[in-house]
Amino acid sequence: MPDSPGLELIAHELDDAAAGSVLSTYHEHGQACLIVDPQRILEVLGWLRDTPAQEYRFLASLHGVDYLPSEPRFGVVYELLNMPRVERLRVRAALADPGGEELPEIDSCMPLFAGAEFQEREVYDFFGIVFRGHPDLRRILMPEDYVGWPQRRDFPVGGEPVIFTHTEREVPRWYA
Amino acid sequence: MRREKLRALAPLEEPRSPTDLRVRQLRARDLLRGDLEGPDLEQHVAEATLPTTMAKTIGWARANSIFPATFGLACCAIEMMSMVSPRYDIARFGAENMRASPRQADMLILSGRVSIKMAPVVRRIYDQMLEPKWVISMGACSSSGGMFANYAVVQGADKFMPVDIHIPGCPPRPEALVYGFNKLQRMILGNPDSGWRRRYKAIGTEEWARAATGTASPDEAEAYAAARELSVAYDSARAQESRQGRRDA
């Protein structure tokens, strides 16, 4: 786990290698996180994977987050792991919502980490984030003809009202 | 006292007179000779054969030899599996033989939540089963969606397929499942269980009997009254039927 100064060192080196890619950093609960520009995600991940002093070669997890109502709305989070040193580093791409029917887009990291295939499909399935260059981007858990992005915070939870004796009155004319 | 009550419920046939007995003996002799014809023959057959019907026999055979499909959906399936184990032993009721193919099964136990992606698969398995077939919806999830009131789970499996028995519980214990299965057997036998309200003389104490408390709106009160009337009428019809059935047998 890089400590707080270690994280700053990584951020500075990364900023030297790919200028302007790091937007901010934070170190909380012993976890280090880089918040980066989504346009340059491949550069960042590639640098973290291949630079001799870093060598975060394993993508432990890839997931999406919806931060509604804060801006930028979406985050794609990459949990990287250096196995020999057992060091973990979180990289978060802050994605803005393009609004309307358009979906936010980000480069697929499959050229770097082939194991990201299904996880990117899952993020697409639940958050509607499009991964450019993904070979087979379609729904993975929800039915293929499903409409909507169910894990977004503005998506209705679903279910239906259940009638108990004490809620009966809230469901008008349930007996009809 | 008790005997009188029983007599009122199912009056026994009056003992026959000795002459009556003699008539029957003569008629039996005529039958053996081949002399009996027309209404006399009809009457003899009606009196002499066991008054059972083919349908009843078939129902008895079906109810006691059910082949459940090997089909688990979620955590309830664990309880379903232990139902076959020696401890709960569904073999006592003739349903221990779980078939791996829906073509050979005649009972489907929906043991767990059905997600909207799974629903078409479940429906297909149900459609592949041969008639006659029965479905037990086991536990809260498959009956009503249970705790999964969300976008991914069907809120009650009876939305897309017919269900015969709903078993409550989360999950139901294997005993509950066996009990539900026994109820299904009674249903197949054509003698469905009328439930505890009959046994405890509690017809008409359903929740909507609350109308009497005066807290219901006129609209609701009307619905309550109608529902209660229906329930009482249905129950007395059932009671009449079963009394009739006992007399016939």
Interface residues (C-beta under 8 A of the other chain):
Chain A: L141 M142 P143 Y146 G148 P150 F155 P156 V157 G158 G159 E160 V162 T165 R173 Y175 A176
Chain B: I116 K117 S144 G145 F148 A149 N150 Y151 A152 Q155 E207 R210 D219 E220 A223 A227
